[in-house]
Amino acid sequence: MRGVFVDANGSLADIFERQNKAGDPPVRVNRDADIKAEQMPGLLDGAEIVIIDHTPLPTDVARRCTGLKHVVFLGTGARSYMNPEELGELGIEVHLIKGYGDTAVAECTIALMWAAARGIAQMDREMRAGNWLREDGMQLTGKTLGLIGFGGIAAEVARIALGSGMKVMAWNRSPKNFAGVEFVALEKLLAESDVVSLHLLLNDETRGLVTAKHIAAMKPGVILVNTARAAMVDEAAMIAALKSGHIRHAGLDVFNTEPLPADHPLTKLPNVTLSAHSAFRTPEASENLIAAAWQHCRRIAKA
């Protein structure tokens, strides 16, 4: 059984090759992170396993990947790049990797929250332009952080936020318990949170979950942080709320179009802090990610 890591950037390729052990299934590493979906059939050349970091795999392209039986997706957000159900009908199983970057994403969430609260990015931009911008920030100690979704990442966010003196409440689709966190209805969370942060997987149930009505129900002057998936939020309603000031500031690591176009409305708003879908990018998380990918390959080869 053969595999191909089709879109490895330099650092992931190095880690992948270093973690290769004797007896592992043969996996060829393609050190070109900018391939197009249409190149996939030729790059796989009949391989049964494909490891994908960020390249889309449309169903019509997968149909032309002769021999392909397994997709090892480096993360949890495969639905942003492919349709797992349609691939399943073709006999292709999609394998996800969870938990590898919980701490990394949580720390980025906290960083975006603090940057938003104090206007760090805006002051930086203004000072580089020769302007001495000084505005009051939001003191977060004693404020309420509302977490929409409560998996491993949210648990790490809660741990850090509780340690910094914040109150934490959460809404989850299934019952959860976590020391110090109050689990509440979504309506209560939206109405009472000074900061709202998203931590759900994207699927048919969560796509478009945060509607214009939900945004309007948020506390005036709220900070919104999204390190999950952009498609869960009504982007037009969010932008309107940012322009009106109903949302004080948004810290965003994920976008409907990536890379984010330079002329996108979000790039024109002063009360938005942007990061390039990089919340998970730390050496520690990358090591965990690739180790899990190898575990998938080894298990598949032995099946």
MISE-62593 format. One record per residue (C-alpha): residue in one letter; residue number from 1; x, y, z. Coordinates in pm, whole numbers. Each point is the difference from the previous one (the first is absolute). Layout:
! residues N
{residu: a&num: NUM&c1: X&c2: Y&c3: Z}
...
END
This chain:
! residues 303
{residu: m&num: 1&c1: 0&c2: 0&c3: 0}
{residu: r&num: 2&c1: 142&c2: 337&c3: -110}
{residu: g&num: 3&c1: -69&c2: 353&c3: 110}
{residu: v&num: 4&c1: 76&c2: 355&c3: -113}
{residu: f&num: 5&c1: 20&c2: 314&c3: 214}
{residu: v&num: 6&c1: -109&c2: 226&c3: -285}
{residu: d&num: 7&c1: 38&c2: 354&c3: 133}
{residu: a&num: 8&c1: 273&c2: 4&c3: 264}
{residu: n&num: 9&c1: 160&c2: 332&c3: 88}
{residu: g&num: 10&c1: 365&c2: -13&c3: 93}
{residu: s&num: 11&c1: -38&c2: -32&c3: 375}
{residu: l&num: 12&c1: -273&c2: -265&c3: -13}
{residu: a&num: 13&c1: 197&c2: -195&c3: -260}
{residu: d&num: 14&c1: 308&c2: 0&c3: 222}
{residu: i&num: 15&c1: -197&c2: -118&c3: 303}
{residu: f&num: 16&c1: -179&c2: -268&c3: -204}
{residu: e&num: 17&c1: 323&c2: -144&c3: -135}
{residu: r&num: 18&c1: 168&c2: 15&c3: 341}
{residu: q&num: 19&c1: -286&c2: -192&c3: 165}
{residu: n&num: 20&c1: 13&c2: -275&c3: -263}
{residu: k&num: 21&c1: 85&c2: -334&c3: 167}
{residu: a&num: 22&c1: 126&c2: -331&c3: -132}
{residu: g&num: 23&c1: -293&c2: -207&c3: -121}
{residu: d&num: 24&c1: -222&c2: 299&c3: -72}
{residu: p&num: 25&c1: -204&c2: -10&c3: -324}
{residu: p&num: 26&c1: 175&c2: 188&c3: -282}
{residu: v&num: 27&c1: -123&c2: 359&c3: -17}
{residu: r&num: 28&c1: 140&c2: 241&c3: -256}
{residu: v&num: 29&c1: 20&c2: 364&c3: 107}
{residu: n&num: 30&c1: -80&c2: 264&c3: -260}
{residu: r&num: 31&c1: 175&c2: 316&c3: 121}
{residu: d&num: 32&c1: -226&c2: 237&c3: -190}
{residu: a&num: 33&c1: -260&c2: 155&c3: 227}
{residu: d&num: 34&c1: -172&c2: 189&c3: -282}
{residu: i&num: 35&c1: -140&c2: -277&c3: -216}
{residu: k&num: 36&c1: -343&c2: 19&c3: -165}
{residu: a&num: 37&c1: -273&c2: -258&c3: 48}
{residu: e&num: 38&c1: 22&c2: -98&c3: -367}
{residu: q&num: 39&c1: 357&c2: -120&c3: 56}
{residu: m&num: 40&c1: -108&c2: -254&c3: 260}
{residu: p&num: 41&c1: -58&c2: -305&c3: -227}
{residu: g&num: 42&c1: 343&c2: 35&c3: -160}
{residu: l&num: 43&c1: 179&c2: 58&c3: 329}
{residu: l&num: 44&c1: -162&c2: -304&c3: 163}
{residu: d&num: 45&c1: 74&c2: -230&c3: -294}
{residu: g&num: 46&c1: -221&c2: -277&c3: 137}
{residu: a&num: 47&c1: 95&c2: 37&c3: 369}
{residu: e&num: 48&c1: -257&c2: -124&c3: 250}
{residu: i&num: 49&c1: 65&c2: 267&c3: 266}
{residu: v&num: 50&c1: 18&c2: 376&c3: -44}
{residu: i&num: 51&c1: 107&c2: 234&c3: 279}
{residu: i&num: 52&c1: -145&c2: 348&c3: -49}
{residu: d&num: 53&c1: 87&c2: 315&c3: 190}
{residu: h&num: 54&c1: -205&c2: 268&c3: -178}
{residu: t&num: 55&c1: -70&c2: -92&c3: -363}
{residu: p&num: 56&c1: -367&c2: -48&c3: -103}
{residu: l&num: 57&c1: -105&c2: -345&c3: -119}
{residu: p&num: 58&c1: -325&c2: 43&c3: -196}
{residu: t&num: 59&c1: -198&c2: -317&c3: -51}
{residu: d&num: 60&c1: 43&c2: 9&c3: -378}
{residu: v&num: 61&c1: 378&c2: 16&c3: 45}
{residu: a&num: 62&c1: -2&c2: -282&c3: 255}
{residu: r&num: 63&c1: -192&c2: -213&c3: -248}
{residu: r&num: 64&c1: 302&c2: 24&c3: -232}
{residu: c&num: 65&c1: 247&c2: -102&c3: 272}
{residu: t&num: 66&c1: 24&c2: -366&c3: -95}
{residu: g&num: 67&c1: 72&c2: -222&c3: 299}
{residu: l&num: 68&c1: -62&c2: 265&c3: 265}
{residu: k&num: 69&c1: -163&c2: -149&c3: 311}
{residu: h&num: 70&c1: 103&c2: 225&c3: 290}
{residu: v&num: 71&c1: 36&c2: 375&c3: 59}
{residu: v&num: 72&c1: 198&c2: 99&c3: 309}
{residu: f&num: 73&c1: -95&c2: 363&c3: 54}
{residu: l&num: 74&c1: 237&c2: 201&c3: 220}
{residu: g&num: 75&c1: -257&c2: 145&c3: 235}
{residu: t&num: 76&c1: -370&c2: -8&c3: 76}
{residu: g&num: 77&c1: -137&c2: 236&c3: -266}
{residu: a&num: 78&c1: -10&c2: -236&c3: -297}
{residu: r&num: 79&c1: -346&c2: 122&c3: -99}
{residu: s&num: 80&c1: 152&c2: 331&c3: -107}
{residu: y&num: 81&c1: 200&c2: -189&c3: -264}
{residu: m&num: 82&c1: -203&c2: -307&c3: -97}
{residu: n&num: 83&c1: -334&c2: -180&c3: 44}
{residu: p&num: 84&c1: 67&c2: -304&c3: 223}
{residu: e&num: 85&c1: -340&c2: -157&c3: -71}
{residu: e&num: 86&c1: 44&c2: 18&c3: -376}
{residu: l&num: 87&c1: 352&c2: -138&c3: 30}
{residu: g&num: 88&c1: -138&c2: -281&c3: 213}
{residu: e&num: 89&c1: -235&c2: -93&c3: -283}
{residu: l&num: 90&c1: 310&c2: -38&c3: -218}
{residu: g&num: 91&c1: 153&c2: -237&c3: 258}
{residu: i&num: 92&c1: 239&c2: 265&c3: 133}
{residu: e&num: 93&c1: 18&c2: 38&c3: 378}
{residu: v&num: 94&c1: 95&c2: 337&c3: 152}
{residu: h&num: 95&c1: 208&c2: -9&c3: 320}
{residu: l&num: 96&c1: 22&c2: 311&c3: 221}
{residu: i&num: 97&c1: 253&c2: 103&c3: 263}
{residu: k&num: 98&c1: -132&c2: 150&c3: 323}
{residu: g&num: 99&c1: 168&c2: 146&c3: 304}
{residu: y&num: 100&c1: 344&c2: 54&c3: -152}
{residu: g&num: 101&c1: -8&c2: 377&c3: 38}
{residu: d&num: 102&c1: -247&c2: 66&c3: 280}
{residu: t&num: 103&c1: 247&c2: 206&c3: 203}
{residu: a&num: 104&c1: 137&c2: 183&c3: -305}
{residu: v&num: 105&c1: -346&c2: 106&c3: -121}
{residu: a&num: 106&c1: -110&c2: 90&c3: 351}
{residu: e&num: 107&c1: 302&c2: 225&c3: 49}
{residu: c&num: 108&c1: -71&c2: 171&c3: -333}
{residu: t&num: 109&c1: -362&c2: 49&c3: 107}
{residu: i&num: 110&c1: 116&c2: 165&c3: 321}
{residu: a&num: 111&c1: 252&c2: 212&c3: -191}
{residu: l&num: 112&c1: -268&c2: 125&c3: -242}
{residu: m&num: 113&c1: -231&c2: 75&c3: 294}
{residu: w&num: 114&c1: 261&c2: 207&c3: 181}
{residu: a&num: 115&c1: 110&c2: 177&c3: -319}
{residu: a&num: 116&c1: -362&c2: 85&c3: -74}
{residu: a&num: 117&c1: -66&c2: 121&c3: 354}
{residu: r&num: 118&c1: 296&c2: 240&c3: -8}
{residu: g&num: 119&c1: -2&c2: 95&c3: -371}
{residu: i&num: 120&c1: 361&c2: -114&c3: -38}
{residu: a&num: 121&c1: -8&c2: -57&c3: -377}
{residu: q&num: 122&c1: -173&c2: 331&c3: -67}
{residu: m&num: 123&c1: 249&c2: 195&c3: 213}
{residu: d&num: 124&c1: 287&c2: -177&c3: -175}
{residu: r&num: 125&c1: -136&c2: 96&c3: -344}
{residu: e&num: 126&c1: -58&c2: 361&c3: 103}
{residu: m&num: 127&c1: 342&c2: 44&c3: 159}
{residu: r&num: 128&c1: 173&c2: -137&c3: -309}
{residu: a&num: 129&c1: -192&c2: 265&c3: -194}
{residu: g&num: 130&c1: 124&c2: 273&c3: 234}
{residu: n&num: 131&c1: -316&c2: 33&c3: 207}
{residu: w&num: 132&c1: 1&c2: -16&c3: 381}
{residu: l&num: 133&c1: -327&c2: -187&c3: 58}
{residu: r&num: 134&c1: -105&c2: -36&c3: 364}
{residu: e&num: 135&c1: -342&c2: -142&c3: 88}
{residu: d&num: 136&c1: -145&c2: -173&c3: 303}
{residu: g&num: 137&c1: 18&c2: -376&c3: -12}
{residu: m&num: 138&c1: -223&c2: -259&c3: 162}
{residu: q&num: 139&c1: 127&c2: -146&c3: 328}
{residu: l&num: 140&c1: -75&c2: -372&c3: -18}
{residu: t&num: 141&c1: 46&c2: -99&c3: 364}
{residu: g&num: 142&c1: -350&c2: -56&c3: 136}
{residu: k&num: 143&c1: -157&c2: 0&c3: -346}
{residu: t&num: 144&c1: -198&c2: -295&c3: -139}
{residu: l&num: 145&c1: 130&c2: -221&c3: -279}
{residu: g&num: 146&c1: -263&c2: -203&c3: -185}
{residu: l&num: 147&c1: 115&c2: -311&c3: -184}
{residu: i&num: 148&c1: -224&c2: -134&c3: -278}
{residu: g&num: 149&c1: 91&c2: -368&c3: -14}
{residu: f&num: 150&c1: 208&c2: -175&c3: 262}
{residu: g&num: 151&c1: 255&c2: -252&c3: -122}
{residu: g&num: 152&c1: 371&c2: -28&c3: 70}
{residu: i&num: 153&c1: 88&c2: 348&c3: -130}
{residu: a&num: 154&c1: -275&c2: 172&c3: 196}
{residu: a&num: 155&c1: 107&c2: -186&c3: 314}
{residu: e&num: 156&c1: 351&c2: 142&c3: -42}
{residu: v&num: 157&c1: -141&c2: 349&c3: -62}
{residu: a&num: 158&c1: -209&c2: -33&c3: 315}
{residu: r&num: 159&c1: 303&c2: -109&c3: 203}
{residu: i&num: 160&c1: 202&c2: 303&c3: -107}
{residu: a&num: 161&c1: -290&c2: 247&c3: 33}
{residu: l&num: 162&c1: -96&c2: -124&c3: 347}
{residu: g&num: 163&c1: 362&c2: 37&c3: 105}
{residu: s&num: 164&c1: -1&c2: 362&c3: -114}
{residu: g&num: 165&c1: -303&c2: 88&c3: 210}
{residu: m&num: 166&c1: -277&c2: -21&c3: -259}
{residu: k&num: 167&c1: -339&c2: -158&c3: 49}
{residu: v&num: 168&c1: -68&c2: -275&c3: -255}
{residu: m&num: 169&c1: -331&c2: -131&c3: -127}
{residu: a&num: 170&c1: -53&c2: -244&c3: -285}
{residu: w&num: 171&c1: -267&c2: -146&c3: -224}
{residu: n&num: 172&c1: 42&c2: -345&c3: -150}
{residu: r&num: 173&c1: -231&c2: -220&c3: -205}
{residu: s&num: 174&c1: 50&c2: -290&c3: 243}
{residu: p&num: 175&c1: 31&c2: 15&c3: 381}
{residu: k&num: 176&c1: 346&c2: 81&c3: 134}
{residu: n&num: 177&c1: 159&c2: 78&c3: 336}
{residu: f&num: 178&c1: 318&c2: 195&c3: 69}
{residu: a&num: 179&c1: 116&c2: 147&c3: 330}
{residu: g&num: 180&c1: -70&c2: 371&c3: 18}
{residu: v&num: 181&c1: -205&c2: 15&c3: -322}
{residu: e&num: 182&c1: -374&c2: 69&c3: 6}
{residu: f&num: 183&c1: -186&c2: -179&c3: -279}
{residu: v&num: 184&c1: -298&c2: 203&c3: -116}
{residu: a&num: 185&c1: -249&c2: 41&c3: -284}
{residu: l&num: 186&c1: 134&c2: 173&c3: -310}
{residu: e&num: 187&c1: -236&c2: 294&c3: 52}
{residu: k&num: 188&c1: 140&c2: 69&c3: 348}
{residu: l&num: 189&c1: 357&c2: -32&c3: -123}
{residu: l&num: 190&c1: -56&c2: 252&c3: -280}
{residu: a&num: 191&c1: -176&c2: 248&c3: 227}
{residu: e&num: 192&c1: 253&c2: -6&c3: 285}
{residu: s&num: 193&c1: 344&c2: -63&c3: -154}
{residu: d&num: 194&c1: 249&c2: 283&c3: -42}
{residu: v&num: 195&c1: 201&c2: -225&c3: -232}
{residu: v&num: 196&c1: -148&c2: -273&c3: -222}
{residu: s&num: 197&c1: 234&c2: -263&c3: -145}
{residu: l&num: 198&c1: -92&c2: -279&c3: -245}
{residu: h&num: 199&c1: 121&c2: -357&c3: 49}
{residu: l&num: 200&c1: -213&c2: -232&c3: -213}
{residu: l&num: 201&c1: 77&c2: -235&c3: -287}
{residu: l&num: 202&c1: -151&c2: 104&c3: -332}
{residu: n&num: 203&c1: -277&c2: -229&c3: -120}
{residu: d&num: 204&c1: -351&c2: 28&c3: -139}
{residu: e&num: 205&c1: -136&c2: 83&c3: 347}
{residu: t&num: 206&c1: 252&c2: 272&c3: 85}
{residu: r&num: 207&c1: 33&c2: 167&c3: -341}
{residu: g&num: 208&c1: -160&c2: 343&c3: 35}
{residu: l&num: 209&c1: -68&c2: -61&c3: 371}
{residu: v&num: 210&c1: 74&c2: 359&c3: 106}
{residu: t&num: 211&c1: -266&c2: 193&c3: -187}
{residu: a&num: 212&c1: -73&c2: 371&c3: -21}
{residu: k&num: 213&c1: -258&c2: -57&c3: 273}
{residu: h&num: 214&c1: 262&c2: -159&c3: 226}
{residu: i&num: 215&c1: 242&c2: 287&c3: -62}
{residu: a&num: 216&c1: -272&c2: 252&c3: 84}
{residu: a&num: 217&c1: -62&c2: -191&c3: 325}
{residu: m&num: 218&c1: 362&c2: 41&c3: 109}
{residu: k&num: 219&c1: 88&c2: 253&c3: 265}
{residu: p&num: 220&c1: 73&c2: 343&c3: -152}
{residu: g&num: 221&c1: 376&c2: 52&c3: -17}
{residu: v&num: 222&c1: 73&c2: -373&c3: -10}
{residu: i&num: 223&c1: 330&c2: -139&c3: -124}
{residu: l&num: 224&c1: -40&c2: -288&c3: -248}
{residu: v&num: 225&c1: 281&c2: -254&c3: -51}
{residu: n&num: 226&c1: -4&c2: -274&c3: -262}
{residu: t&num: 227&c1: 280&c2: -255&c3: -29}
{residu: a&num: 228&c1: -240&c2: -276&c3: -111}
{residu: r&num: 229&c1: -161&c2: 44&c3: -345}
{residu: a&num: 230&c1: -126&c2: 318&c3: -167}
{residu: a&num: 231&c1: -301&c2: -172&c3: -158}
{residu: m&num: 232&c1: -165&c2: -27&c3: 342}
{residu: v&num: 233&c1: -57&c2: 377&c3: 9}
{residu: d&num: 234&c1: -215&c2: 222&c3: -222}
{residu: e&num: 235&c1: 287&c2: 208&c3: -136}
{residu: a&num: 236&c1: -213&c2: 287&c3: -132}
{residu: a&num: 237&c1: -177&c2: 35&c3: 334}
{residu: m&num: 238&c1: 332&c2: -10&c3: 185}
{residu: i&num: 239&c1: 144&c2: 273&c3: -221}
{residu: a&num: 240&c1: -309&c2: 216&c3: 47}
{residu: a&num: 241&c1: 27&c2: -43&c3: 379}
{residu: l&num: 242&c1: 369&c2: 93&c3: -10}
{residu: k&num: 243&c1: -80&c2: 315&c3: -198}
{residu: s&num: 244&c1: -275&c2: 101&c3: 241}
{residu: g&num: 245&c1: 214&c2: -74&c3: 306}
{residu: h&num: 246&c1: -241&c2: -262&c3: 135}
{residu: i&num: 247&c1: 300&c2: -233&c3: -28}
{residu: r&num: 248&c1: 284&c2: 197&c3: 160}
{residu: h&num: 249&c1: 271&c2: -206&c3: -167}
{residu: a&num: 250&c1: 42&c2: -334&c3: -177}
{residu: g&num: 251&c1: 307&c2: -222&c3: 19}
{residu: l&num: 252&c1: -11&c2: -232&c3: -301}
{residu: d&num: 253&c1: 227&c2: -284&c3: -106}
{residu: v&num: 254&c1: -238&c2: -161&c3: -253}
{residu: f&num: 255&c1: -172&c2: 134&c3: -311}
{residu: n&num: 256&c1: -247&c2: -110&c3: -264}
{residu: t&num: 257&c1: 261&c2: 66&c3: -269}
{residu: e&num: 258&c1: 361&c2: -90&c3: 78}
{residu: p&num: 259&c1: 241&c2: 161&c3: -59}
{residu: l&num: 260&c1: -206&c2: 306&c3: 92}
{residu: p&num: 261&c1: -11&c2: 239&c3: -301}
{residu: a&num: 262&c1: 173&c2: 333&c3: 59}
{residu: d&num: 263&c1: -318&c2: 188&c3: -93}
{residu: h&num: 264&c1: -229&c2: -200&c3: 230}
{residu: p&num: 265&c1: -222&c2: 221&c3: 221}
{residu: l&num: 266&c1: 156&c2: -148&c3: 315}
{residu: t&num: 267&c1: 338&c2: 143&c3: -96}
{residu: k&num: 268&c1: -150&c2: 350&c3: -7}
{residu: l&num: 269&c1: -143&c2: -1&c3: 351}
{residu: p&num: 270&c1: 217&c2: 143&c3: 281}
{residu: n&num: 271&c1: -170&c2: -207&c3: 271}
{residu: v&num: 272&c1: 103&c2: -339&c3: -138}
{residu: t&num: 273&c1: 318&c2: -192&c3: 83}
{residu: l&num: 274&c1: 88&c2: -255&c3: -266}
{residu: s&num: 275&c1: 225&c2: -305&c3: 6}
{residu: a&num: 276&c1: 60&c2: -229&c3: -297}
{residu: h&num: 277&c1: -167&c2: -326&c3: 111}
{residu: s&num: 278&c1: 308&c2: -67&c3: 208}
{residu: a&num: 279&c1: -141&c2: -67&c3: 348}
{residu: f&num: 280&c1: 120&c2: -361&c3: -14}
{residu: r&num: 281&c1: 347&c2: 80&c3: -132}
{residu: t&num: 282&c1: 257&c2: -74&c3: 270}
{residu: p&num: 283&c1: 286&c2: -253&c3: -15}
{residu: e&num: 284&c1: -160&c2: -197&c3: 282}
{residu: a&num: 285&c1: -334&c2: -26&c3: -180}
{residu: s&num: 286&c1: 170&c2: -95&c3: -327}
{residu: e&num: 287&c1: 186&c2: -284&c3: 169}
{residu: n&num: 288&c1: -328&c2: -128&c3: 148}
{residu: l&num: 289&c1: -178&c2: 38&c3: -334}
{residu: i&num: 290&c1: 253&c2: -198&c3: -202}
{residu: a&num: 291&c1: 29&c2: -268&c3: 268}
{residu: a&num: 292&c1: -376&c2: -52&c3: -24}
{residu: a&num: 293&c1: 16&c2: -10&c3: -381}
{residu: w&num: 294&c1: 260&c2: -276&c3: 16}
{residu: q&num: 295&c1: -217&c2: -189&c3: 248}
{residu: h&num: 296&c1: -286&c2: 10&c3: -249}
{residu: c&num: 297&c1: 226&c2: -126&c3: -282}
{residu: r&num: 298&c1: 139&c2: -283&c3: 213}
{residu: r&num: 299&c1: -347&c2: -108&c3: 111}
{residu: i&num: 300&c1: -137&c2: 10&c3: -355}
{residu: a&num: 301&c1: 295&c2: -202&c3: -134}
{residu: k&num: 302&c1: -52&c2: -270&c3: 264}
{residu: a&num: 303&c1: -377&c2: -29&c3: -51}
END
